[in-house]
């Protein structure tokens, strides 16, 4: 008689949790996802209202081969579940003085645009790309799916990081090669996509631009939510189980081992392993008692630096705006100063920069016929700022809408059909993100690789982490890579063998 496989509980169903769940279920583990919200997706949640479909979170898909790998691990093909299409241009960057810059994956075309925009910077751009390729080869190809569990793992790569000038910031790296102030912004904004300040984030993150160039920027038809649906379908086809609307109250432990979870409804589920795709800081702070934590104490977690938060305004219009690209970055006149206000001073400035997402540029089905679907995402201070978004949300919304209507979307207020907002307060409550951070820990050098919370807990055995808060970090490629790391560690440390559920242990587990 065959005994049951090892039981794995995955807390949360963002891309990290879903990917880990599919990979482990395909390996033969008995996996159950426990999700707080009423549908899968985590930060890749989907809002549907008045005929419009809004992807709540991630909208930029790079390194699509990482998605292919998940489906291949399950014996499936991604293209049989969802269609991934390239986006061209990757981005349109709009400046306060009316100038703009677009680029795509065509090397010659991008060079031509650089030469037109800032003729003196073409050779510098070419040199920058060559250096970024070296950073990409080390930081992404070689290290993104390798765990950093020992300090010796970090020491081993220090010479390479020094050679790659990781002590520089992304903006400092770009400025070595590019002289035009606006072009410097074009090639340094990328850390904002993973929660970093270009003036503080290690230059290792300059690899993002090369990663885009290597594999392109893509979109899933039907929105990012279509990817979530596809992963969820594969997981259930493999026999995986999903429990929705079940926030986890605590991770149950016996001694130093995780032995299950308890939901806010009082349900206890025994497990051999727990994988947390929840916010790392709050997993430690709220789901584990202080007495089992020797490394990740409240004091240590409170002392870490957290990313900025986000104000997101979703809206649909009764008309179309064909001149707006799929991905548009609109930059304020102030660059360094605004980012300093957001990350360091933690004040809500009068000006703002924003990312305007228009999926209907590629996929008209995201809105009713003749309509357009948007979201405006604005970096703002996290909840350590003390800003009261219960009173600030509406005035801020009005400023954003007025700005967009005056400069990019004429007649916006008159054509609005539907809208909703998501503030830093929602990141803190709905998404249970510590300090309402949009991307967990800020990606500075002192919080990267070994210095970041590890993929396997240092405090509790059989507790693993995936998602933005662990290595290698935020962004869809980083989160998917964290799932690869977790799978490898679990298969090495907890290989499948006959096990029997430990119901007596669960009853005695630490509350």
Order of alpha helices (4+ residues) and beta strands (2+ residues): beta-alpha-beta-beta-beta-alpha-beta-beta-beta-alpha-alpha-alpha-alpha-alpha-alpha-beta-alpha-beta-beta-beta-beta-beta-alpha-alpha-beta-beta-alpha-beta-beta-alpha-alpha-beta-alpha-beta-alpha-alpha
